Amino acid sequence: MKENSDDSFYREFHSKLTYNNPEKLKIAREMLERYTGSAIDDFQKYILLTNFDKYIDVFARRYRSAKQTGSMWSAVHSRESHVTMIDFKIGAPTAALVIELLSVIEPQAVLFLGMCGGLHESLLVGDFILPMAAIRDEGVSHHFILPQVPSLPTFKIQKFVSQMLVEEGLDYRTGVVHTTDYRFWEFDEIFKRKLYEERAIAIEMESAALFSVGFVSKVPIGALLLVSDLPLQRGGIKTKASAKAVFASYTELHINIGIKAITEIQNKGEHIRHYRW
């Protein structure tokens, strides 16, 4: 019998997805172990992602768990809290990679604790931003899904994070963040004018890749961003000294909110995963 063209298309489409491709799945499992220095069985079903060693160290001390370091990333696994934290470093390509690899363990929820540059004039260093969407100005997400598809976090995860912030009496902003892989954009006047026209509330380097690849890879993911600098203001670009001050002032708080949100998701037991296509 002649194969239906629709059947052929769907088979080819699904074979690209890690969880539908046994050969790709095997390689991804081995890569996740190699990059993190962890066994697959170490990974918990609730994941916190970060770009910073300091966050990993705080998490490790809190749960008295050892930091494991692989060829690229670091991870701490807490069986007590059913949470794994991974430091995947910086940038959209590694963000896309960590999500695609994490899809092999089928996590229940992933929350990114990242930092961003505040673009709106009302923002202050230390403010929290709960992104509702991300502008895909990076070079990796188009490999996973068509460019016209918006990059959105998993709504229910953002809802839980919002709830934790309110319960802690903390203010936060919502809006669209601009994800770029362009460093030193602060010195490009044309680029800065584009940011103003977009009305983006903040700029960073990972969220669009995380959200887009999470959607494709059936990994439910949200983000809570901390404003670490105000690059459009005079003297507002992050420096070595200002970065140190931000870590000293806000690391514990940022992690506390992340842990409480991911724990609340566990306790509620809600089904938050994206549809499988």
KAVENMO-V707095 format. One line per field, one symbol per residue. burial: b if it has 24 or more other ideal C-beta (glycine too) atoms within 12 Angstrom, else e. A space follows every 10 residues. Layout:
burial->???
This chain:
burial->eeeeeeeeee eeeeeebbbe eeeebeebbe bbbebbebeb ebbbbbbbbb bbbbbbbbbb eebebebbeb ebbbbbbbee bbbbbbbbbb bbbbbbbbbb bbbbbbbbbb bbbbbbbbbb eebebbbbbb bbbbbbbbeb beebbeeeee bbbbbbbbbb bbbbbeeeeb ebbbbbbbbb beeebbeeee bbeebeebeb bbbbbbbbbb bbbbbbbbbb bbbbbbbbbb bbeeeebbee ebeeebbeeb bebbbbbbbb bbbbbbeeee ebbbeee
